[in-house]
């Protein structure tokens, strides 16, 4: 990816399987914390993910893993379920075969999420949100479509620009619930890309999780998207800045290997800065004087996390979890 810094965790040899989280309690002592990940997911060999390392592995994003009596943080995964996820990461359509479907971004993303949540569920309160909302059957016909239907050319007809839906609220040991909430063959893909509305749902969901919580718990959102907002260009930045104001940091993963034709890089840079996790934060981020950050176009070209295939995505998710989880040990 040109001169941009490679993700630090993508260069480290430790596999995700080297980590384990062994606590079932809400507040636990910690032995040590590691900041690397990296087992390969599906979707081919790793290329060059960029961005995000500074925000993750520097003091700007201090996780709970290294503190005494650490408290497992909330991490709500906010997954883009738009129809373009039926394509391969490079933008080409997935083939209508069992092996071909496994090369789709939808299969790859679900595999990476299920792997990471299983490995780290004892030290993280994982939650899962999908956006946009699947409205369900209407008149006996699904308005969103299956992966098979989309590969065959069927287009979803769901209402556009709806909010997201929290399928699994953040909780300890939630891997089984997350596994049961998403399936690449049966969980539906929908039209429009309301990133801002999805982040509104994330903000509200994390606020609900925090309500009445007596623990001093850190909270994170993790946005995984392969596109750009098609509903309200201004809303994503507003919502991530609002989450930062309520103490939530947001990691931003652009799941795209189509040479920038899928995602809006400037928008994702803005979100990484606003979420306080940009590469080298705050180096390429501008403060408006009120504590609200956005990307400085004169700075680094890419400051969000780029995942170009399954290995990149699995490594990024593993590194994020290993950095902020509680009581994750070798």
Secondary structure in CASP SS format (residue, H / E / C, confidence):
PFRMAT SS
TARGET T0000
AUTHOR 0000-0000-0000
METHOD secondary structure of the structure
MODEL  1
X C 1.00
X C 1.00
X C 1.00
X C 1.00
X C 1.00
X E 1.00
X C 1.00
X H 1.00
X H 1.00
X H 1.00
X H 1.00
X C 1.00
X C 1.00
X C 1.00
X C 1.00
X H 1.00
X H 1.00
X H 1.00
X C 1.00
X E 1.00
X E 1.00
X C 1.00
X C 1.00
X C 1.00
X C 1.00
X C 1.00
X E 1.00
X E 1.00
X C 1.00
X C 1.00
X C 1.00
X C 1.00
X C 1.00
X C 1.00
X C 1.00
X C 1.00
X C 1.00
X C 1.00
X C 1.00
X C 1.00
X C 1.00
X C 1.00
X C 1.00
X C 1.00
X C 1.00
X C 1.00
X C 1.00
X C 1.00
X C 1.00
X E 1.00
X C 1.00
X C 1.00
X H 1.00
X H 1.00
X H 1.00
X H 1.00
X H 1.00
X C 1.00
X H 1.00
X H 1.00
X H 1.00
X C 1.00
X C 1.00
X C 1.00
X C 1.00
X C 1.00
X C 1.00
X C 1.00
X C 1.00
X E 1.00
X E 1.00
X C 1.00
X E 1.00
X E 1.00
X E 1.00
X E 1.00
X E 1.00
X E 1.00
X E 1.00
X E 1.00
X C 1.00
X E 1.00
X H 1.00
X H 1.00
X H 1.00
X H 1.00
X E 1.00
X C 1.00
X C 1.00
X C 1.00
X C 1.00
X C 1.00
X E 1.00
X C 1.00
X C 1.00
X C 1.00
X C 1.00
X H 1.00
X H 1.00
X H 1.00
X H 1.00
X C 1.00
X C 1.00
X C 1.00
X H 1.00
X H 1.00
X H 1.00
X H 1.00
X H 1.00
X H 1.00
X H 1.00
X H 1.00
X H 1.00
X H 1.00
X H 1.00
X H 1.00
X H 1.00
X H 1.00
X H 1.00
X H 1.00
X C 1.00
X C 1.00
X C 1.00
X E 1.00
X E 1.00
X E 1.00
X E 1.00
X E 1.00
X E 1.00
X E 1.00
X E 1.00
X C 1.00
X C 1.00
X C 1.00
X C 1.00
X C 1.00
X E 1.00
X E 1.00
X C 1.00
X C 1.00
X E 1.00
X E 1.00
X C 1.00
X C 1.00
X E 1.00
X C 1.00
X H 1.00
X H 1.00
X H 1.00
X H 1.00
X H 1.00
X C 1.00
X C 1.00
X C 1.00
X C 1.00
X C 1.00
X C 1.00
X C 1.00
X C 1.00
X C 1.00
X C 1.00
X C 1.00
X C 1.00
X C 1.00
X E 1.00
X E 1.00
X E 1.00
X E 1.00
X E 1.00
X E 1.00
X E 1.00
X C 1.00
X C 1.00
X C 1.00
X H 1.00
X H 1.00
X H 1.00
X H 1.00
X H 1.00
X H 1.00
X H 1.00
X C 1.00
X C 1.00
X C 1.00
X C 1.00
X C 1.00
X C 1.00
X C 1.00
X E 1.00
X E 1.00
X C 1.00
X C 1.00
X C 1.00
X C 1.00
X H 1.00
X H 1.00
X H 1.00
X H 1.00
X H 1.00
X H 1.00
X H 1.00
X H 1.00
X H 1.00
X H 1.00
X H 1.00
X H 1.00
X H 1.00
X H 1.00
X H 1.00
X H 1.00
X C 1.00
X C 1.00
X C 1.00
X C 1.00
X C 1.00
X C 1.00
X C 1.00
X C 1.00
X E 1.00
X E 1.00
X E 1.00
X E 1.00
X E 1.00
X E 1.00
X E 1.00
X C 1.00
X C 1.00
X C 1.00
X C 1.00
X C 1.00
X C 1.00
X C 1.00
X C 1.00
X C 1.00
X H 1.00
X H 1.00
X H 1.00
X H 1.00
X H 1.00
X H 1.00
X H 1.00
X H 1.00
X H 1.00
X H 1.00
X H 1.00
X C 1.00
X C 1.00
X E 1.00
X E 1.00
X E 1.00
X E 1.00
X E 1.00
X E 1.00
X E 1.00
X E 1.00
X C 1.00
X C 1.00
X C 1.00
X C 1.00
X C 1.00
X C 1.00
X C 1.00
X C 1.00
X C 1.00
X H 1.00
X H 1.00
X H 1.00
X H 1.00
X H 1.00
X H 1.00
X H 1.00
X H 1.00
X H 1.00
X H 1.00
X C 1.00
X C 1.00
X C 1.00
X C 1.00
X C 1.00
X C 1.00
X C 1.00
X C 1.00
X C 1.00
X C 1.00
X E 1.00
X E 1.00
X E 1.00
X C 1.00
X C 1.00
X C 1.00
X C 1.00
X C 1.00
X E 1.00
X E 1.00
X E 1.00
X C 1.00
X C 1.00
X C 1.00
X C 1.00
X C 1.00
X C 1.00
X C 1.00
X C 1.00
X C 1.00
X E 1.00
X E 1.00
X E 1.00
X C 1.00
X C 1.00
X H 1.00
X H 1.00
X H 1.00
X H 1.00
X H 1.00
X H 1.00
X H 1.00
X H 1.00
X H 1.00
X H 1.00
X H 1.00
X H 1.00
X H 1.00
X H 1.00
X H 1.00
X C 1.00
X C 1.00
X C 1.00
X E 1.00
X E 1.00
X C 1.00
END
